[in-house]
Amino acid sequence: MGWNSYDLVTFGCSHTYGQGLPDCVADDGSAGPKPSNVAWPSILKRNVGFKSLNNRGKPGASNKIIVKKIIEYPYYNPKTVVVILWSNFSRQTIFKNVEQQVHMMPHMADGAKWMPLSFWKRHEEDRETFTKKVDTYYKTFYEDFDAKFDQMIRMNFAHAFLKSKGIKSFHLVVDHELTEDQEYFNKFNVSGLNLKIYNWQKDFRIDYGLDTQQPIPHPGPKSHMLFANNIKEWFFK
């Protein structure tokens, strides 16, 4: 089918936003003020011929944050197409209310001094206090299986939510998040779910971005070009 009358909306974390690309990296390695024009959503928009693009990626986002952004997005129309690059399952967000949240990643338990100060300032506590809270959470409460369980519910809810609005959605999950228990979690997938489980090394990350302050920089320009081409082949050929 032709897609030139459709509006593309993408959701995800920094890998969707384009952090680390030449037009999306600050001096401290954090993301730029707006999504990259050479990240995979922009390339996909051009390659497929979508009418417009709204890149709603958020650096550091958990999948719960992504679902919240999907629900709150105000501009859906019958000609909207949504592509979601789901984030790491281990990221955890607890919402205090509509605006406030406690957001945790496993490497925060070690203090993650390489992370930009701007990221730590999102939280009420100082870094040391918050690090102890994160350490307690992951050592006491976190389980990989439970994180997968939550994510499969979220993904299928997002699909059903968008389908109820007449919106086509396409979902991307990296294979190492489902290496174990994949057969069990296949039972969660509702009819019509457009899901691609991709390989991080083969299908996406083949070069590095410019945010070299991080232990492992984000994907670079060649990676985003490859990933956009793959998404076109998987969903829009």
Secondary structure, DSSP 8 states (H G I E B T S, - for coil): ---TT-EEEEE-SHHHHTTTSTTS--TTS---SS--TTSHHHHHHHHHT-SEEEE---TT--HHHHHHHHHH-----TTEEEEEE---TT-EEEESSSS-EEEE-GGGGGT-TTS-HHHHTTSSS-HHHHHHHHHHHHHHT--HHHHHHHHHHHHHHHHHHHHHTT-EEEEEEEGGGGSSSHHHHGGG--TT--EEEE-IIIII-SSB-S-TTSSS--B-HHHHHHHHHHHHHHH--
